[in-house]
Amino acid sequence: MSDTATPMGRFERLLTFWVAASMVAGIAIGTVAPGLVDAIAAAEVASINLVVAVLIWAMVYPMMVSVDFGAVVGVARQPKGLLITLVVNWLIKPFSMAFLAVLFFDHIFAPWIAPEDAAQYIAGLILLGAAPCTAMVFVWSQLTRGDATYTLVQVSVNDLIMVVAFAPIVAMLLGVTEIVVPWSTLVLATVLYVVLPLFAGLLTRRALGSDAAIAAFTARIKPLSMIGLIATVAILFGLQGDTILSRPGIIALIAVPILIQSYGIFALAYGAAFLMKVPHRIAAPCAMIGASNFFELAVAVAISLFGLSSGAALATVVGVLVEVPVMLSLVAFANRTRSRFPLT
């Protein structure tokens, strides 16, 4: 499989600093210019913010240019990465998140949180755990020099399983029998984050022709992903600025099981890949998928089941806020440990 990824530049090596700055800037903008934030929040279709969607598209497109469609069939010759992803995402992750949510909010945090609020936070965390990431995986994969073609297959297979498995798993864990899956959110997210950038990447590859031209073009547009990521973080923190400033204690408590889950799931998948001698370009993205979440889907279902101002919706929003810093730390760890994995 081809790997046209280039080493990280100076801007990317300082990405953690820029993301931290964008968080602060987002909260500041949300405080001093609430009208601007409200206008961005209003640009929404099927629980997907269109401004954020455009930025995520900008993040995903450079990696899609690297996808070698002729190498897709080669994924079958290296099934271990896909197997790890599927086992972790669908047989472990939803249930470990449910366990951690109950452990913390029914027991450890019980003295400080009312039982009815605890039940809401547990529900939101379960929704997060049952929805593995889609779009942002392409960004994390690119930052770890992952195999673009293999990452696409991993994400696509997970999306297909999500269509049939998300509602039954959530229904079982929540004890809610009538889960209405927001199909419009699922379909629109797949089209915006996978289909359209993939089609644009295919057209770009055909127009460029040679591998050398593709590699040069990818290197030139790679900063687009980083700029899109920084702008996305600023908008997300701007949209949630009031919540962050008004309820910092609750947000910190909700973040605890999410952090444990994210790092734990990554360690499990990454460790399994290491033991199974999976190449790093496959191992890193395979671990990233389970460590992050499809937050648009989780937020949409939380709102439809429990309401916009519910604790469940708040818990899914905290997942959004925690994800970027956590994933950047995992990207850094994956890059530092690259040499411990086989190259092919």
N, C-alpha and C positions, 0 to 999 in steps of 0.2 A: 504494500500500500504506500502511496506517496505521502510525503510529509513535507509540505512547503513552508512550515512554520519557521519563523526567524527568531534569533535570540532576543531577549528582552532588552529594550533600549533604556536610556537614562530616565525618560519620563515614566516608563512602566515600573522601573525599580522604585520610584518614589510614589507609586500609585496609592499606597496606604495613607501617605500624608495628604495627597489630594482628595481622597475619599473622606478622610476625617475633616478636612477643611470644608468640603461640600456639605457634610452633615450640619456643621455649625452655620454655614451660610444658608442652608435650607430652613433651619429653625428661625434664623434671623429674618429671612424674607417672609416667612409665614407670619411673623409677629408684626413687622412694620408695613407689609403690603398684603393684607388679607384679601383684598379685592382681586389681586393677581392670582393668588392661590385658589380662590373660589372659581375664577374663570377656568383655570386649568382643571380643577376637579369636575367642573360641569361638562367638560369634553369627554364624555364617557358613553360607551356602548356595551351592553351586556356585561357590566361590571369591569370592563377593561378601559383604562384611561388611554385615550388615543394619543395624547402627547407622549406619555411614557412608552406606548407601543411603537411610536416612530423612533424613539431613542433606542429602544431594545432592538428594533429592526436594524438600526445603524450599527449596533454592537454585533449582531449576528451575521450580517452580510459579509464582512471580510472573511470569516471562517468558511462560509458557504462557498466562496470562490475557491477555497482549497479542497473542496470535496471532489474526489475523483470517482465519477460514476462507474467507470470501468472496473474499479477495485471493490465495489460493493459486494460482489460475489465472493471475494476473498475473506469476508468476515466469517463465513462458515468454516474456514480453515483455522480460525482462532476463536472458538466458542467460549473460552473460559471467562473472558471479560463480561460477555453478555450474560452468562450463567450467574456470575457473582451479582451483577446488577439486579437481575430478576429475583433472585433468592432474597437479597437484602431488602429490596424495595417492597416486595409483596408478601413475604413470609415472616419478616422480622420487623421492619420499620414501623408499620402501623401499630403493632402490638407493644413494641418497646415504648413508643410515645404514649400510648394509653396507660401503660404501667407507670411511667414517670409522672404523668399528669395526676393520676390517682395518688401516688406516693406523696407528692409534694402538696397538693391542694386538699386532699382528704386527711392528711396526717401531719407532715412536717410544718406546713403553713397554716394548719387549721386554727391555731390560737389567734391568728390575726385576720382571718378572712371568714365572712359569713358563709354558711353552707350553701345557700342559694347562689352566691357569687362564685364559690369554688366550683360548683357544678357547671356553670357557664364557662369558666376558664378551661376546665377539663374538656368540654365539648369542642372548644376552639382549637385546643392542642391536638385533639384526635383528628380533626379535619386537616390540620397541617400535616400530620404524620401519614395520612392516607393519600397524599397528593405529591408524588415525586416531581422534581423540577423539569421544566421543558426548555424555555428560551435561554435562561441564564447559563445553563450548562455549556452552551457553545462558547460563552465568554470565558468561563473558568477553564474549559478545555484549551482554548487558544492561549491563555496565559500560562498554561503548563506544557505548551507545545504538544498537545494531544493530537491523535489521529482524527482529522476532521471527518473522514468517511465512516470510521468506526463509531465515532460519537453520534453521527446522524442516525445510524442504524440503532444504536442503544436508545436514543431518545424516541425514535419512531416506534420501536417495539413497546417501550414503556407507555407511550400514549395510547397505543392500541389496547393494551391490557387495562389502562385506566378507564377506558370507555365501558368495560364490562365489570371491572372489579371494584371501582371506587364506591359506588352506592351500596353494594352488599357489605363491604367491609365497614363502612361508616354506620350502616344500619345495625350491624351486629354489635359494634363497640359502643354506640350511643344508645342502643335500645329503642331507636326510632324507626318504625317500620316503613314510613312513607317518606323516603328521601327523594326529593325532586332534584335531579341532577340538572344544572343549568347548561343544557346542551349548546345554547348559543355562545356561552363563555368558552366552552371546550372547543367548539368548531372555530370560532373567531380567533382564539389564541393560536390554534394550530395553523390556521391560514396566515395570520400576521407574522408569527414567529418562526414558522418552519417552511410552509409552502412557498410564500412569496419570496423570501430571501433565498431559498433554495433555487427557485426558478431564475431569479436574477443572477445568482452565482453561476448557474449553468450557461446562461446567455453570455455572461462575461467571459467564462472559460473558452467558449466557442469563438468569441470575438478576438481574444488574445492569442489563441492558437497554441503556442509552444509552452513547455513547462517553465522555461526561463522567463518568458514574458509574464506568466501567471505569478511566479515567485516574486518578480520585481513589483508587479502591481499590488500584490498582497502586502508587501513590505511598505508601500507608499500609503495604503489606506488603513493600515493597522491602527494608527493613532485615532481613527474614527471610532473604533470600539471603546478606547479608553475615555475619549471625550463624551461619548454617549453614556458610559457608565457613570462618570462623575455628574453629568447633568441629571441622570435618572435618580441618583442618590439625593441630590439637592431637592428635586421635586418631591420625592417620597417623604423626606424629612420635613419639607415645607408643608405638605398636606397634613402631616400628623403633628405639627409643631405644638398646637394647643394641648393635645393629649399628652405629649412628652413633658411639657412644662407643668401641667395641672395634676398629673398622676404618676410622677416618677417612681414612687415606691411600688405601686402595683405593677408597673412595667418591668421593674427590676425583678420582682418575684416571678412574673410570667416568663421572663427571659431565662431563668435558671434551668428549668427542665429542657427548654429549647436548646440551650448551649450544650448541656450534657448529651442530649440526643444527637445533635449535629456532629460533635466531636466523636461520640461513641460509634455512630453509624459509619463515619468516615474511617475510623480506626479499624472497624470490623471488615469493611470492604477492601480497604487498602492493604490491611494485613493479609487477608485471604489472597489477594492478587499477588502479594510478595511471596507467600508460601507456594502458590501455584505457578510461580515464575512467569507471570503475565508481563509483557513489555510495558514500560512506563507510559508510553504514548497511549496505551489502552487502559492501564491500571488507574491513572490519575482521573480521567473523565468518569470511569466506571465508579469510583468512590465518590466523586463530586455529585453525581445524580441523586444518590440517596441522602447526602448531607444537606442538600438544599430542597426547597419546596416550590410547588406550583401555587404561589400565594394568591394569584387572581381567582383560581378555582376555590380555594379554601375560604377566602373572604366572601365570595359570592354566595357560597352555600351557607356560611355562618349568618349572613344577613338575611337570606331567604328563610332559614329555619328559626332564627332567634331574634332578628331585628337589627337595625343599624346601630343602635346604642347599646347593644347587649355586651355582656362580658365575653361571649364567644367571639363576636366580631373583633373586640379589642385584642383578644389573644392572637387571632390570625394576623392582625396588624403588627403586633409586636414581632411576629415571625418575619415580617417584611423588614422591620428596622434592624433586627439582629443579623439577618442573612448576609448582607454584604461584608461587614467587618469580619464575620466568622469565615466566610468563604475566602476572603483575601488572605487570612492567616493560614488556611489550609492550602491555598495555592503556593504560598511561600514555603510551607513545609514540604509539599510535593516536589517543588523545584530543588530544594536542598537535598532531598533524598533520591533524586533521579539516578544517581550512579549505583545505587543498590539494586536496581532492577535490570533485567536483560534488555538489550537494545532492540532485539527482534524476536 
